[in-house]
Amino acid sequence: MSHARHPNLVDLIGCCAEGTNRILVYEYLENSSLDRALLGPEHKTTKLDWERRSAICMGTARGLAYLHEELVPRIVHRDIKASNILLDENFMPKIGDFGLAKLFPDSITHISTKIAGTTGYLAPEYVLGGQLTMKADVYSFGVLILEVISGRSSANANWGGMQKLLLERAWELYQEGKLLELVDPALEDFPEKEVIKYMKVAFFCTQATASRRPMMSQVVDMLSRDIRLNDNQLTAPGFFQDSSGLTSSNKKSSETGTSHQMSSVPVSITHITPR
């Protein structure tokens, strides 16, 4: 981590290993984390206008592109979420908490690993098959974009009494041509065309088939350049949610007793609790 240096990564200043104590010392970020600014008590006093929100998305995308495509060996973060995006005094985002990260040598295509991460951000192929690629981070980033725009947590599955994940509800609104209904009411003035483009980029990032998701450098291009996204190439997202009480046909997880479903097909997965 001491060699990973980028404006959108938290700087590791030093470390200490003494007896059973293990301490990492990182730079101090004045505005705490994105989840506190966006979803916590601070959101009432923190002014997150569209300029800041779009800059947070762009900066996070650039940080991930560096980890995935520029750093040697490459790093898959595995836990991209609002609480791990820290904000400096100017609200510039810096990716933090590499406790679950994996080194990803060029000689391999995927890593088979025990599932770790946060519910609501996990890519379906990673949850269901345990196969980790960089596209798992891309999926998490897509969910993060929707959180930044909507001002809602991906873990909040209640939409006016409807039990739906943020990604699931966003996709429904996209199909109905009502995407702007997802926008945070606190975001009073915003460029509609650009906001819709960001949400479409989120859908490209969260497609159910991992190979169809873009690389993070492509995501940076889509967000930063004035280009028209081809909706005809967009396929449905993959998602899963706790479906207990919604259907009686699901099989229970042997480890946790929790039922989940991906899209409309019942499956059984290990439930990952938020860190």
N, C-alpha and C positions, 0 to 999 in steps of 0.2 A: 504493500500500500504506500510505502514511502516513495516509490517510483511513479505512482499514479498521480500526475499533476495536471490539473485542468481547471479553468475558471469555474466550472460547474460541478466540481467535486470538492467535498470538505477536505481540507489539508490535515494530514496526520503530522502533528508536531513532534511527538515522541511517545515512548512506551516504557513500562516498568514491569519487571517480573521479579517478585521477591517472595519467596515461600509460596503460599497459596494465592497470593495477590497478583492479579493480572490487570494492568491499567493501561488504557490508550488515552492519549491526550490529543484532542482535536482543537482546531481553531474555534473561537466563540462566534456564534451567529446571533446578531442582535434581535432579530424578529422571530426567533424560535422556529417552529415548523409550519409547513403548509396546512396541515390539518387543524392546528390551533388558529391560524389566521383565517381559514376558510370555514371551519366547522365548530371551533371552540368558542368560549366566551368572548375571545378577542375579536371575533368577526363583526361584532356590533360597533367596534371603534376602529377597526382596521379598514382602510379604504382600498379595497381590491377592485380597481376599475379594470376595463378591458385591456388597457395597455399593460398593466402589471400582470394580469392573468395570462395574456398571450406570451409575455416575456418569460413567465414561469414555465409554460409549456415548451417554448423554444429552447430555453436554457437546459431544461431536463433532457430534452431530446438530444442536444449537442453533447451533454455529459455521457449519455448512454452510447451514442455513436462513437465517442472516444474509447469507452470501455470495450465495446464490441469489435471495433474495426481498426483502431489505431494503436492501442496498447499491446505490448508483447510480454507475456502471453495475454490473450484476451480474458476478460472477466465477465461472467454472467452474475448479475447482482442477486437475483432470486427473490428480492423483497421490495420491489418498487411500489411505494404507496405514499400517501400524503404525509404521514408522520415521519417518513424518511427523506423528505425533501425539505431541507432547511433553508432559511431565508436570511440574507445579510441585511445591513442597515438600509440598503436600497431595494430590498425585496428581490435581489438576484438569487435564483435557486442554486443550491448545492446539494448533490446527492450524498447522503450519509448512511451510516449503519451497514457495514459490509460483513456483518456477522454470519450471514448465510451464503456469501458469495462463493463462486467456484471458478478456479482457473480453467481456461478452455483452450488447450493447445490446438494449433492449426491441423494437426494430424488426425483429429477425431471429428465426427459429425454430431454426436450427442453423448450425453452422460446419463447412465442409468443410476438413479440415486433415490434415497428416501425423500419423500415429499416434505417440503418445509416452505413456509410462507404464510400469507395472510388470506383468509377467506374473502372472496369477492374480487381478488386480483389474480388468482391462479389460472393459468392457461389450462384448458380442458385436457389436452394431450399429456401434460405434465401430471395432472391430478390422476388421470385414469390409467396412464401407462408408466409413470415414473421416468419418462424420457425427457431430459432437460436439454434445451437448445437456447440460443440467443433469442429465438422467437417467443420464449416464455416472458422475457422482459418486455418485448414489444407489445405483447398482449396486456401486461400490467400497465404499461404506459398508456395504451388506448383507454383503459378504464379510468386512469388518472385524468386524462383530458376531459372526460365526461363529468368527473367530480368538480374540476376547476370551473367548468362552464355552468353546471347546474347548482353548485353550492350544496350538494347533497353527498352523503357518504355512500359508497358502493355497498356497504353492509346494511343500509336501511332498505328493507324490502317492502315497505308499506307505502303504497301510492293511493291515497284516498280509499283505503280499505282493500285494495288489490295487492296480493302478495307477489310482487315482481321485483327482480333485481334492477338496479339502475341501468345496466346494459340492456336488459330485456325490455324495459320500458322505453328506453331511447330508440331501440330498433323498431318498436311498434309505432312510435311517433314518426320515425323516418318513413316507414311504409305508408303512413296516413298523410304524409306531406305536412306534418305539424311540428317539425323539429324545434322551432323557436319556443314552443311551450315548455321545453326542458330548461331554458335559460333561467339562471338565478334571478328572482325578482329584485334582489339588491343591485343587480347590474342594470341600471336605468338607461344608460346611453352606450350603445355598442353598434359596430358595423355588422349588420345582419348577414351580409354575404360572407364575410370573413368568419364569423362565428359558425355558420353552417358548414363552411369548408373544414374548420377544425373538427367538428363533430363527425364529418364524413371520414376524415383522416383516422379518427378514433375507431370507426367501423372497419376500415382497412386493416388496422392494427389488431383487431379482435376477431377476425374471421376464424371460423371453426377449424379450417385446414391450415396448419401452421405454415406450410410452404407458400401459401398465398399471401401471407403477411409480408410487408416490406421490411427491408433492413432499416436500421435507425438512420443511416445517412440519407436514405430515400425519404424517410419521414421528415427529416430536417428540410429537404428540398421542397416537399409538398407544403410544409407549413410556411416556409419563408418566401417562396416564389409565387408569383401571380399566375398560377396554372389552373386549368380546368380539370378536375378529377373525373375520370370516366366511371360513372355509376354502373355501367353495364358490366364492369369487371368486378363489382363488389358482390360478395356472397355473404350469407347470413353468419352472424357471430356464434361462437360456441359459448355456452354459459351453463352453470350448474347452481343449484340452490337447495336449501333444506326444504324437502317436500313433505315432511311429516304432517299429516292431517290433510294434505292436498290429494293424495292418492293412496289407495290401500294395496296397490299391486307391487310397490317397491320392495326390494329385499333389504333387510337391515344389515348394516356394516357389522362384521363380527367383532371389530375392535371398539367401536364407540356406540353402536346402536342407533346411529344417525342415518336417515335416508336422504339421498340427494338425487337430483335429476339434471341431465344436460339436455338443453332444448326440450323436446317433448318425449325423449326416450329415457325411461327409468334406468338408472345405473346405481351402483353402490361404490362409495369412495370413503376414504378416511377423512374425518372432519378435522380441519386445521383451525385452531382457535387463534384469534388476533393476538399479536405480540404486544 
